[in-house]
């Protein structure tokens, strides 16, 4: 039987853990763990938006990694050691959750979503999206639907010139994040 680089079988999923109400001072919070990736998310608000007049509410996303979050990255056999920039991750959270949060229900208000990566591992951004969705739901923020995300690695087989079939190489073409939202009725 073939195994993945981290020891799991090809059809075996990582074990998930999702907890809510982990940050007492927050409106809503979540702790999400999947394999070696561990994330805490907290939602604060609503606060009056005093910066400028906006009829619609807004959400500010903060994405941070703990100083020790990258210590074990790549030690579990995961070959994808690319680390997403924190600013880009916050923008991706904004793009993903803007589809889900009914921000129009909170006029002239501001919410803050803080994501803290405790341990970085495979699927960090999709897990952060799910953690933020769970924290918003825990805080009673009206959502159109819960957000779900995953990382997909597209593999291709590359031949090295006129090498025999036994020397075909399998490589990662690209890594993408898909965010799916069920159709609203």
Phi, psi and omega in degrees: 000130179285146180236157174282170182297334180267007175099348179283156173289166183296330181256011183265130179267159173287151181281122181270154172219125179230123178234149177242169179058046181266343177244110188296324185280348185276155174295318176210149180206161179210154172236122182234132181227133177217108185065236181266356181272127182229127185223138172246134178230137178227145181240130179238147178134190354283145176239150177294136179275100186265349183297309180207159182283122174223129178293324182266152178287175178218156177237131177255129182251129175242127182236118182226155173246139174296152181303333182262006187295328184266005185300319184259009183297125177089353181276349182263015179092359180283121182273349180273088183266015178288138181244126182285134176299140184297322180292318178295323178295320178295322177294320178295322175298317179299313180298318183289311186280343177296337176284337189256323185279131178275070187293339177295343179280353182236071183294143176057025181241160180229135174242151176239128177249116180253123177248127178237118178273115179276323177216120182277139179199192180299141177072033184297312182293313177300324178292324177295321178297316179294320179297319179294321179295318179294319180294320177297318179295318179297327180278358179080015176285129184292127179242150172288323177191161176289145181267139177232144182213158177208163175254135180238125175258123179266120181259145174224158179257123181246129177269139179261085180067233181256041179288149174294163183304327182295342181257016176295141182251143176251127184225160178277122179282310177193163180240124182235157177247125178251130177244123183246134176234123179302152181297134178279136180250000000 
